């Protein structure tokens, strides 16, 4: 074969290769090709994946991860899609208004996750049992904590938590904001009026959720059972001394923090004011309580989330933007805004502006992102 023929053959082979690459790029998208030639995610540790995600995030994406929001409707619609795409919300909480049936909510959760391809969503619900059961239209409610506590058998709390957690996970939820760890809550929301007994039942329930493979949340730190007014309505001050609280309200939280590693659960912080701990700010906005007491003194290194910022204890006294910024400055990881899109947007806008102007340090935001993204990667690894 002559040199010209060999040369022509090589040119033809090169042209075919180029055409193949172009076709592959069109079929898979250039992101798909880059993924094919990048190290597989499985080759990186969770810590390495977390750092890579943080490094690749825009400020807007970072702030979105600090928010868990409520949506309207029973299916993914333009509004919910807009909140996930434009505001990069990192979590969704569903309520009765979002649930018709198991099949419908499973499809809703699947659709929500599809709107967040880069980082999985936390999808949460309050399924405590008793009066606080958001899925009552779709599945039988668990007994209230008070009912379970009256049985005298902590194992029953674990069994019910396991059943509820398993069913929620099958529907696409990955977080249940339960169990209530407060002492002597009204409406059947506490296992006991005695700290030691309540702590034992809380431990068993938490174990049940963990075994079901769903994140859980102890609430409402540092204990709201002594509140004389419902914080949904307005500000509440609890005057008990630090010594009293150590012997009662702190016990379920301290015991669980000591017993379980920080992966796989949240602590939800209340909006009540505790002058013996911080006379100047409600717990959710208090660095003395969130960072000083919960993180440094009790040693909690996992996720911290606020109670709903639309509750009267906060919304009657602070703008949504100010409250969101103060909560993150205090050490909170996730700000919860449950109902109105306008309020969720105000919280996001204020956090983003605070990050841009230095009111909120990027180092502080990244601290929370490490906890959030690590948790989400762990959830994704379970699926």
N, C-alpha and C positions, 0 to 999 in steps of 0.2 A: 504494500500500500504506500502511495506517495506521501510526501510531507504535507501537501495541500489537503489531501483527504483526511489525514490525521488532525490537521489544524481545524478543518471544517467540522469534524466529528466532535472535537473538544468544544467548539463554539456552540454546537447544537446541544451538547450535554449541559453546558452552562446555562443556555437559554431555558432548557427544560427545568433545571433546578430553580432558576429565578421565578419561573411561572408557578412552580410548586409552592414556593415560599409565599408568593402573592396570594395564591388560592387559599393557603392555610391561614394567612392573615385575615382574608375576607371571611372565611368560615368560622374561625374561632375568635376573631378580634385580636388586636395587638396585645391587649392585656393577657389574653389567653396564651399567646405565644411566649410572652415574657414569663408567665407563670410556669410554662413547660421547661424553661431554661433556668429558672430560679431554684434555689434549694427548697425542697419540700418542707412545708411547715412542721411536719413531724420530726424533721432533723434538728429543730430548734427547741430549746427548753421553753417552758411557759414564761419564764422570766425574760428570755431573749425575745420571744414573740411579743411580749408586753412592751418592751423597750422599743422594738421596731414599730409597733403601732403608734406609740406616742410620738416618735420621731417623724412619722409620716403624716401626723394630724395637723390640720389648720387650727388656728385659734377658735374658729367657729365650731369645728367638730369637737374640740376639747370641751368647750362649755356645754355643748349639747349632752355630752356623757354625764354631766353633773345633774341632769334633770330627769325626773320621772313624772310623767304627765297622764292625766285622764283624757279620754276621747269621748265623742258623742257617736251614737249609732251602733248598729249590730253588724256592720261590715266595714271593710276598708273603703273610705270614701275620699273625696278630694280634700276635705279638711284634715283628716288624719294623715293622709299621704303628704300633704303640705307641711304639717308639723314635723314629720319624720325627715323629710328631704330638706326643707329650708332651715329648720331649727335643730336638726340633727339630734332629736331627743333620744336619750340612751335607754329609756325605760317607759313602759306603759302600765298603768293600773286600770283594771276593769271593775265595773260596778254592775248592779242589777240591770241598769239601763242598757248594758252592752250584751246581756245574756238572754237567749231565748231557749236554747237547747244545747246538749253536748256537741251535737254535730255542727251546729252553727258557730259555737264559740271556738271549737277546734279549727274550723275554717278561717275564722277571724284571726286567731293567733298565728296561723300559718301565713295568712296574707300580710299581717303586720311584720313578721320576721322577714318576709320577702322584700319589704321596703327598706331593710337595713342590711344590705349584703356585706358591708365591710366589717361591721362589728355586731354580734348578736345583741338583741334587746333583752333586758330584764322585762318579763311580762308577769305582773303581780296581781294578787287579789287578796281581799280580807276574808278569809274563810276560817273564822274562829270556832264556829259552832254556835248553837243557841240563836240569840237574836241577831248576831252579826254573821250572817251566812249569805253571801252574794250569789251563790249558785243554786239557791232554793228552787228556782224555776227549772233547773236542769237535773238536779240530783238530790237525794235525801240529805237533810242537814245532820251534822253531828250533834250530839247533846251539848249543852252549854258546859263551860268549864266548871261552874258550880255543881251541876249534876254529876259530872265525872268525879269531882272532888269528894262529893258525899259518899261515893262508893267505898272510899278508903283504900282503893287499889290503884297505885300509880301506873301499873302496867296497862290499865284501861286507857289512860291518857295516851300512852305510846301506841296502843292498837288503833285508836281512833285517828291519831295524827298520821299513822302509816297508811290507813285507808284513804283518808282525805288527800294526803300528799300524792299517793299513787294515782288517784283519779284525776287530780289537777294536772299532774305531769302528762298523763295520757291525752289531756285536752290542749297541751301546748303551753301551760303555765310553767314557770321555773322558780317562782317566789310565792310563798304564802306568808302574809303578814300576821303570823301567829307563832307561838302561843302568847297570850297576855301573861306577863310576869308580875303584874301589879297585885298588891294585897288588898282584899276587901273592896273590890270594884262593885258598883251596883249593876243591876240587870243581868246577874249571873255570869259576869265576865271574869271572875277570879276563881281559882281552884280552892282557895281557903282564906280565912282571915288570919291564919297563923303562918308566919314567915317560913318556918322550917317545913311545914306540910306543903305549902304552895311551891317552895323551891323543889321539893322532891317530885311533884307532879310536872312542873315545868321541865325538869331534866328528862323525865320519861317521854314527854311530848316531843321535845327537841330531838331525842334519839329516834323517835318514830319518823319524823320528817326527814332526818338525815338518811335513814335506811330506805326511805321511799325515793331518794335521789332528788329531792327538791330543796331549794334554799328556804330557810325559815327566818323569823325575826322575833327576838324578844322585845316586848314593848310594855310600858312607855317609860323609858329611863328618865330620871331616877326614881320613878314610881308615882302614879297619879291617884292611887286609891284614897288618899287623904283630901283630895280636892273637894271643896264645898260647892263649886259651880262647875258646870260642864264647859271645858275649854273650847268646845265648838261654838259656844255663845259669846264668851268674853274672857278677859284675863282672870287668872286664878293664882292666888298666893297660898303656899303651904308653909305654915309657920313652925312645923316640927323642927326640933334641934338636930344637929348633925348626929349626935349620939343615938337619938331615937331612930333615925333613918338607918343607921348602921345595923341596928338590931332587927329591923323589920324590912323596909322597902328595898334596901340594897341586896338582901340575902339571895334572892333568886338570880339576880344578875351576876353577883360575885361568884356564886357556885358554878354557873354555866361557863363563865369565862375561864375559870380554873380547870373545868372538866373537859372542855372541847377545844380543838384547835380553831383558829379564826377563819378557816376556809369553809364556806358553805352557809354562812348566815349573817344577818344584819342585827344591829341594835338600833331600834327606833327611839329617837329622843322626843320628849314631850315639849309642850309649849308653856308649861306651868312655871311660875317663879318660886324659887326656894331661897329666901333671904339668908338662911344659915349657910348656903353654898355660894350664892351670888345675889346680892340685893339689887343689882343694877340691870339684870337682863333675864328673860325667860331662858329655860334650859337650852332650847334649840339654837339660841343666839349667843350662848355663853361659852367663851373659851375656858373659863374656870371649870365648868361642868363637863363640856365635851372633851377638851384636851387635858385639862388638869386632873379631873376626877376619873373620867372614863378611860382615857388613853394612858395617861402616865401613872396614876395611882392604881387603878384596877388592872392595867396591862392589856386592855383591849386593842388589838391591832387589826381587826377586821373592819367590815363596812359599817358606816354610821349613816342613817337616813333620818330626816326630819319627819314629824307628823305633817299632815296636810297644812300647807301655808295659808289656805283659805279659811281656816278656823278663826273664830272671832278673837281668840287670845292673841293672834298675830295680826290679822287683817284689819282689826279696829284700831290698831296702834302703830302700824308700820305700813309703808307701801310695799308691794310685792317685790319690787326691785331691791329696796333697802334690806328687807328681811332675807332675801336670797343671798346677797353679798355678805351680810353679817353672819349668816349661818356657815357659809364656806370659810370665812375668815376664822370662825370659832373652831373649825376642825371637822365640820360635817362633810361627808363625801357626796351624798345625793340629796337634792332638794325636791320634796314632793309637792306638786301642785295638781289637785285632783279633778277640777271641774271646768273652769272657763278658759278657753283658748287665749283670751285677752290677758288674763293673769299669768298664764304660762309664758306668753311672749314677753311680758314685762319683766319677769324674773330672768329670762334668757338675755334680753337686751341689756339689763343692768349688770349681769355677770360678765358679759362680753366687754362692755365699756370699762368695767373695773379692771379687767385683765389688760385691756389696751392702755389705760392711763396709769397703771401701776398700783392702783388701790388694792388690787388682788394680785399677789405675786404669782408668776408662772410656776415657780417651784412648789408653791402651795397647791396649785391646781394639779400639777403632775403627781404629787403625793397621792391625791385622791384617785387620779386616773390609774395609777399602778394597782391600787386595790380593786377598782372597778373592772379593769380589763383582765387582770389575773382571774378574778371570779368568773367573768364571762368565758374566758378560755377554758376554765375548768368545767363549766357547764357544757360547752361545746364538745369537750372531750368525752363526756358521758353519753352523748347521743350516738 
